[in-house]
Amino acid sequence: MFKKDTLQIGIVLGLITPLIAMLIYYAITLGDKITLKEFFYYMRTNKSLLTGVSSISLIGNAILFTIFINRHMDKCAKGVFVSTLIYGIMVLLAKLLV
């Protein structure tokens, strides 16, 4: 993995990992039924789908956080934690305001 322990690397990886996890979730569960564009449309219009998929996607961050903690890369782990909080706040605001 990365040898450099920086907050920036943790934040970037923490922002990218849930997106990758969401695409994996889509490919496994709905990839042959609906298009990716329809998937994102349903997520915007269905709040329970948004929170469910977001929660599953953040499991990727939990795994990444655990890897960084076990490798004593505390700054990267802190960055992943910060990005997880950002995602959580964004999903909460999307659910409450939209």
C-alpha positions as CSV (number, residue, x, y, z in Angstrom):
1,M,0.0,0.0,0.0
2,F,1.2,3.5,0.7
3,K,4.4,4.1,2.6
4,K,3.6,7.8,3.2
5,D,1.5,8.6,6.2
6,T,-0.3,11.9,5.4
7,L,-3.7,13.3,6.1
8,Q,-4.2,14.2,2.5
9,I,-3.7,10.6,1.2
10,G,-6.3,9.4,3.8
11,I,-8.8,12.0,2.8
12,V,-8.5,11.3,-0.9
13,L,-8.7,7.5,-0.4
14,G,-11.6,8.0,2.0
15,L,-13.5,10.0,-0.6
16,I,-12.8,7.6,-3.4
17,T,-13.4,4.3,-1.6
18,P,-17.2,4.7,-1.0
19,L,-17.7,5.6,-4.7
20,I,-15.9,2.4,-5.7
21,A,-17.9,0.4,-3.2
22,M,-21.1,2.0,-4.5
23,L,-20.2,0.9,-8.1
24,I,-19.4,-2.6,-6.9
25,Y,-22.7,-2.7,-5.1
26,Y,-24.5,-1.6,-8.3
27,A,-22.7,-4.1,-10.4
28,I,-23.5,-7.0,-8.0
29,T,-27.1,-6.2,-7.3
30,L,-28.6,-4.2,-10.1
31,G,-26.1,-4.1,-12.9
32,D,-28.1,-6.4,-15.2
33,K,-31.5,-4.8,-14.4
34,I,-31.1,-1.0,-14.7
35,T,-28.5,1.4,-16.1
36,L,-26.1,3.3,-13.9
37,K,-27.9,6.5,-14.8
38,E,-31.2,5.0,-13.5
39,F,-29.5,3.8,-10.4
40,F,-28.3,7.3,-9.5
41,Y,-31.7,8.7,-10.4
42,Y,-33.4,6.2,-8.0
43,M,-30.9,7.1,-5.3
44,R,-31.8,10.8,-5.6
45,T,-35.5,10.2,-5.5
46,N,-35.7,7.4,-2.9
47,K,-34.3,8.5,0.4
48,S,-34.2,5.0,2.0
49,L,-32.2,3.7,-1.0
50,L,-29.8,6.6,-0.6
51,T,-29.1,5.9,3.0
52,G,-28.9,2.2,2.6
53,V,-26.5,2.3,-0.3
54,S,-24.4,5.0,1.4
55,S,-24.2,2.9,4.5
56,I,-23.0,-0.1,2.6
57,S,-20.5,2.1,0.6
58,L,-19.0,3.4,3.9
59,I,-18.0,-0.2,4.8
60,G,-15.2,0.3,2.4
61,N,-13.9,3.2,4.6
62,A,-14.2,1.1,7.7
63,I,-12.0,-1.6,6.1
64,L,-9.5,1.1,4.9
65,F,-9.5,2.7,8.3
66,T,-8.7,-0.6,10.0
67,I,-5.9,-1.3,7.6
68,F,-4.3,2.1,8.3
69,I,-4.7,1.7,12.1
70,N,-3.1,-1.8,12.0
71,R,-0.2,-0.4,10.0
72,H,0.2,2.4,12.4
73,M,-0.5,5.0,9.7
74,D,-2.5,7.3,12.1
75,K,-2.5,10.4,9.8
76,C,-4.0,8.4,6.9
77,A,-6.5,6.8,9.3
78,K,-7.5,10.3,10.5
79,G,-8.0,11.4,6.9
80,V,-10.3,8.4,6.2
81,F,-12.2,9.2,9.4
82,V,-12.7,12.9,8.3
83,S,-13.9,11.9,4.8
84,T,-16.3,9.4,6.4
85,L,-17.8,12.2,8.5
86,I,-18.1,14.3,5.4
87,Y,-20.0,11.6,3.6
88,G,-22.2,11.0,6.7
89,I,-23.1,14.7,6.9
90,M,-23.8,14.9,3.2
91,V,-26.1,11.9,3.3
92,L,-27.9,13.3,6.4
93,L,-28.4,16.7,4.7
94,A,-29.6,15.1,1.5
95,K,-32.1,13.0,3.4
96,L,-33.4,16.0,5.5
97,L,-33.3,18.8,2.9
98,V,-34.2,17.1,-0.4
